[in-house]
Amino acid sequence: MQRRHDLDWVRVCAFGLLVLYHVGMYYVTWDWHVKSPAASDALEPFMLLSSPWRLALLFLVSGAATAFLLERQRRSAEVARRRPGFLASRSWRLLVPLVFGMLVIVPPQSYYEVVEQLPGGYHDGYLAFYGRYLTGYDGFCDADGCLDMPTWNHLWFVAYLWVYTMVLWLLWRMAPRALIAAGRGLDRALAGIGIVVWPTLFLGLVRILLVGRFEQTHALVDDWYNHAQYFSVFLLGFLIARSEGVWAAMVRARWVALLLWLATWAGLIAYFVRFADGQPPELLRTAMRMVWGLDQWCAIMAVLGFARHWNPGDSRALRYLVPAVFPVYILHQTVTVVLAHNLKPLAIPPLVEGILLVMVTFAACFAGYEVVRRIAWLRPLFGLKRLPGARTDGSPAMAGSTES
């Protein structure tokens, strides 16, 4: 089976972009755990370049990778009988890091959020806070509500990925013919102009029908708009994983997709600036929700189309980065929050401070990865294979293997 190095690079770069995005969250007016004294709306147009589509892209790539994993399991049934089953393997690789992250990695984010945002401040120290965190204390409240604890914060992606993987496995076991038929239908529907039209219509309609009714909570049980878009693209990635026709259509449409993405980005900026202090007409609001869907899909299509066209091959850098993605992802937001809060007394100019935050976050996370990958008992806590002697450039926990 030939490995899809283009999808490996897409995943690596998308998670790298996530680090930049979360550093940016410190400097914009949008709600986040800690905020810079210099926070403003200056960066928000640049944040909007990726915010509509970044996570949808990751779920799509994860769906494709799940298809490759299941296919590999089917072709290696005899070997698979001597190893943990697919469900057990994926649960171990995703749920162990999720629980560990919620108990160890995430709490400092909530602590500094309380320190900075609790009316009157918080002065009891981290150990006292951590005891309250573990017992589900619900008394840290402000005008916007109370802080939920324990929480998964940025690790919500892992929880959603596990749930979607379980649902897809059930479909694969119970209705394989339906999945095959759906894949063949997509082959036909996404040929030609359909590669632009149908996913755009779906994502736009999902936004029109659901975004105003369901807040994006990342809490799993009530996050219906996010489930509608993210599980759908996850399933799409699974169904088109081996469809050469769909990938070829993306390659052909890559320049059109790029231009449409940039045009819709500019349109969204103009819309949000124009109605920053007022309500738009309902018809315009509905139209711009469809524009949001067009922006989402065209960005995804441009990224995947150019990656497929360039078809980057294997390299030492890629073999290093693929297994590093999950540990770096687990660590990055806590590192950024802790650094950002503790750099405040230095009053570093925001431009210099932002660059420093990016550089130190990456450096600290990769240093953490270097430690984790060398210590056997730490490896499963960060989604790496248990045995140090096993290959670490195979199926990364975040999305599975991208082999075909």
N, C-alpha and C positions, 0 to 999 in steps of 0.2 A: 504494500500500500504506500502511495506517495504522500508525503507530508505536505500540508497546505501552509507553507511558510508565509504566504501573504496574510493569512488570517492570524498567524502568530504575531506578525509585526503590527497588525491592526490592534490586537488586544494589548500588546505592550505599549504602543503609543497612546491608546485611549486611556489606560491607567496612568500613564505619565501626565496626560492632560488633566486627569482628575486631581493630581497633586497641585498643579498650577491653579485650577479652578478653586480649590479649597483655600489656598493662600489668598486668592482674590476675594473670597467671601469675607475676609477680615477687613477689607477696605471699602466695601460697598454698603449701601443702606439696608440691604436685605437682612432678615433676621438670621443670626448665627450665634454660636456659643460665646465667642468673645469678639469685641469690636475695637478697631483702631480709633484713637481720638481724631484722626484725620479722615475717617470714613465719609465717603460722598458718593454721588451717582456718576462720577467721572469714568469709572471702569465698567459700569453696567452694560454699555453697548458691546464691549468686547466679551463680557461674560455671556451675553446673549448669542454670541457666535456659536457656542457649543451647548448651552443649557437645554435647548429643545430636543437634542438628538443624541447626546453623548451616551447616556445610559441605555437608550433604546438600541444603539449600536452594539453595546456590550452584551445585551441580552440576545440579540440576533446572532452574534458570533458564538455565544454560549450554546444556543440551540443547535447551530451547525456542528459544534464540537461534540455535543451529546449524540448527534446522529452518527458521527464517526466512532465514538466509543461503543455504542450499541452494535454497530456493524462489525467492529472488531471483536466484540464479545460473541456475536453470532458465528463468525468465521472461525473462532477459536474455542468452540464449545468444550472440547476435551480439556484444554488447558484451564478454561474458566471453572470447571468442576473442582479443580485443585486450589482455587483462589476464592476470596470472598466474592459474593455475588455483587451484581451491579448496584443494587439498592444499599447494601451494607457498605460497599466501598465508597460510594458517593456520600452517604451519610457520615461516615467516619471522616472523610476529607473535608466536609463542609460544616457539620454540626460541632465537632470538637473545637475547631478554631472559633466558631461563633460563640460558644459558651465561654471559652477561655477569654475571648475578646471582651465579652460583656462583663466578666468578673474582674479582669486585670487591665486590659488596654483602654477600654472606654471610660471608666470612672473619672480619670483626671479631666476629661472634657466637661463632664457634668459639674465637677468641683469648681473649675474656673468659671463656668457659666454662673454658678451660684455666687461666687466671689464678686463677679463683675456686675451681675444684673439683679441680685436680690435687694429689695429696698432696705437701706441701712447697712448693706454689706453682710459678709459672713466671716466670723473671726474665730471659729472653734478649731480650725486646723483640719488637715486632710484625714487623719485617722478617725476623728469623730464623724466627719462627713461620710467616710467609707462605711462605717457601721450603720449609718442611716441609709446609705445606698443599698446595702445588702438586705436590709429589712423592708425595703419598699416604702420608705418614708415619703409622705405626700404633702409635707408642709412647706416646701420651698415654692412660694407662689408670688406672682406679681399681677399686674393688670391684665396680662395676656393668658393667665392660667397657672397651673401648677406643673412642676417638673416631674415627669414620669421616671421612676427608678425601680429596679435596674432597667437599663435601656441598651439598645444595640447601636444607636446613632448611625454612623456611616456604614456599619456592618449590616444594615438592612438588606443590602444587595445580596449578601450571602444567604440570609433567611429566605428571601424571595427565590433565589436561584435553586435552593434545595426543594422548596415547595413545587416550583415549576418542573423540576426534574422528576419528582415523584409522580406528578400528574401525567407528564409525558410518557413516563415508563408504563403507567397503567394503560394509557391509550395504545401504546406500542404492543402491550401484551394482549389487550382485550379486543382491539379493533385494528390489527395491522393492515388489513385490506383497505379500510377506510383511509388510513394515513397514506397508503400507496396511491389510492385514487385521488386524494387531495393533492399529493405531490405532482401527479400527472396533470391535473387540472391547472395547477399553478404554472407548470411548464408552458401550457398553451396560453394562459391568461397574461403572463408576464413577458411574452414575446413582443417585440416591437414597442409601440407606444404604451402598451399595457404596463411595462416596467415602471413608468412614471405615473400613470393614471390611477391604477387600482389601489396600490398601497397608500397613495396620497389621499384618495377618497376615503379609505377606511380610517386612517389616522385622523383626518379632518373631522369625519363624522363622530368618531369616538370623543374627540375634544368638544364638539358642539353639544353632544348629548349628555356628557358626563362631567366635564371639568367644573361646570357651575354648580353641580349638585353634590359632588363629593370632594372634600378637601384632600389634598395630597399629604397624607399623614406618615407614610412609611411604617405604619403600625400593623400591617398585614391583614387584619380582620376587617377593616373598614376602608381600605384604600382602593376603591373600585375603579376609579379612573386610571390609576397607575397599573392595576392588574390588567385592565382591558388593553392598554397599549403595550405593556411589557411582556405579558404572556403571549400576546398575539405575535409580536416580532420574534420572541423566543421560538414559538411554534413555526413561524415562517422560516427562520434559520434552519430548523430541523428538516423541514420539508424540501428546501432548495439546496441542501448541503451538497448533493451529488448531481444537481441539475446543470449540466454544462451550458444549456441554452439560456438559463436565467443569468448565470455569471457572464456569459458572452453579451447578453443584452445590457448588463450594467457597464461593461467595458465600452460598448458602442455609445451609450448615453452619458458617459462620464463628464464630458465637457458641457453638455446641456444641463446636466444635474448641478455642476459647479456654478454655472451662471445663474440658474434658478435659485440655488441656495443663497448666493450673495444678494440677489435681488430681493428675495423674501426677507432676508436679514435686515436689509435697509428699510424695507416696508414696515417691519415690526418695530424698528427703532423709531421711525417717524410716527407711528401709531401711538406708542407708549409715551413719547415726548408730548404729542399733541393733547393727549387726554390724561396727562399726569395728575391733574388736579380736578378732573371732572369725569362724568360718565359719557361714554360714546353712545351714539344711536344703536339700538339693538340689532338692526340689520347689519351695520358695520361691524359690530362685535362678532356676530356670527360669521361674517365673511373673513375676518382676521383669524378666527379659530381655524378656518380651512387653510388660510395662508400659513398658520403655524404647522399644520399637518404637512403642507407642501415643503416647508423649510426642513422639518424633521426628515422626511423621506429623501429629499434631494441631497441633503448633507450625507446621509448614510450611503446612498447610492454612489455619490462622488467618491467618498472614502474607499468603499469596496471596489468600485470600478477602477480607480487609479491603482489601488494596491494589486488587483488582479492583472492589470495591464503591465505594471512594472515587474510583477512576479519576482520579488526579491528571494534570493536563495538562502540556503543555510549558511551560518557563520558562527564563529566562536561567540560573538556578541549576542546573537539570538539565543544560542544554547545557554548562555549565562542568564539572560534576562527573562526567559520564559518561566523558569521555576521561581525566580525572584519576585514575580508580579504579586503573588498572594501575600507573602510576608510584608512586602513594601506597602501594599494596600492596607493591610491590617494596622500597621504602625503609623501611617503617614498623618492622619488627621489629629491624633493625639500629640504627635511631635509638633505639628504646626500650632495647635492651640497652646501647648505649654510654652513653646518658644515665643509666640506672639505676646502672651500675657507678660512673660518675664523680661521681654525687651522693652516694654513700655517706659520704665524709668530712665532708660538711656536717651529717650526722645530723638531717635534716629530719624532723619528725613524719610518720608514714606517711600519714595522711589528706591532709595538705598536699602531701607529696611525690607521692602518687598522682595528685592533681588536676594538679599541675605536669607530671608525666610525660605525661599525656594531652594537655594543652594544647600542650606543647612538641613532642611527637611529631607531632601534626597540623600545627602551624605549620611545623616543619622539612620535613615531607613535601610540603606544598603549596608551600613556597618552592622545594623541589627541583623540583617539577613546573613551576613558573613558569620556572625556568632551562631545564629539559629541552625544553619545548615551543617554546622560542625558538631552539634550536641544532639545525640540520638533522642533523648527524651523531650527536647524542645521541638523537634521536627514536626510531629503530628499536631502540636498546638498551633502551628502556623501553616498547616495544610500541605506539608511536604511528606514524602514517603518516609515510613518509619525507619527503614534500614539505611544507614549511610552509604552502604555499598550498592544500593539499587540505583538505577538510572534516575536522575533528577531532571532530565530534559524531555521527559515523555509527557504524560497527561497532567497538566497543571490543574490544581484543585479548583481554581476559579471557573474554568470553562471546560475542563476535560481536554482530551487530545484533539488536535486538529489534523489528524491523519486521514487520508482518503485512499 
